[in-house]
Amino acid sequence: MALGVAPPRPNPPAKNVAFCARVKKSIREAKLLAMSDTMFVEAERLEQFATGCRQTNNPDGAACWQRMANHARTEAKNFALDAKKLTGKRS
């Protein structure tokens, strides 16, 4: 065998494949839930900008920030729903 060349890896047993699939699914679920949490926090931050615009009598700015907050909230809900679908949990 040449130096610096790794030997070929054997195929994993079937039980390891199922285990790896469950682990990958759990990791994907955790990522989706983390993105959901982040988007909910971002929606709150955008709401604060909308409130600031309303307080300074800027209705156009407030409406724009409110739309962005609503969009972020919708995306957060979609991420959470995808995570539930992935694991088969019901809401």
N, C-alpha and C positions, 0 to 999 in steps of 0.2 A: 504494500500500500504506500502511496506517495505521501510525503510529508505535507501537512497542511490540508489534507483532504479528509473530511469526516466520513466515517463508515456509514453505509446506508442504514436508515432507521427501520426497524421492523414495524409492521402494521400493528396498531394497538388492538388488544382484544375487544370483542364486541361490547362487553360491559363498560369498558372505559369510554367507548364512543357515546353510549347513552349518558354516562355521567358527564362527559364534556358538553354534550348538548344541553343538559340541565344547567350546568354552570354558565354556559354562554347565554342561556335564556335569562338566568338570574342577573347576570351582569347587564344585559340589555334592559331589563326591567329597572334596575337601579339607575341606569343612565337616564332613562325616560322620566323617572320620578324626580331625579335631580334637575333635569331641564324644566319640568313642570314647576317645581318649587322656585327655580330661578325666574321663570317667566311671571309667576304670581308676585314675586318681590318687585320685579321690573314694572309690572302694572301698577303697583302701589306708588312707585316713584313717579311714574307718568301722571298718575292722579294728582300728586302734589303739584306738579307743574300746571295742570289744568286749574287747580284751586288758586294758585298764584295768579294765573291769568284772569280768573274771574274777579279776584280781589283788586286787581289793577284795572278793571273795566276793559278787558280785552276779550270780547266774546268769540272772535274768530280764532284767536290763539287757544282759548279754553276748549273750543269745539275740536280743534285739531288734536290737542293733547288727549282729550277724552276719547277720540276715535282710536288713537294709538294705544291707549290703555285698554280699551275694549278688545282690540286685536290681540294684544299680549295676553289678556285673560283667556280669550278663545283658544289661542295656541297652547296655553298652559293646560286647559281642560282637555284638549286633544292629546297632549302628551300623556296625561294621567289615564285617559281612556285607552290609549294604545298599550300602556303598561298593564292595565287590567285585562285587556284582550289577550296579551301575550301569555299571561299566567292563567287565564281561564277564570279569573275572579269576576264575580258579578257585583254591580254597584248597588 
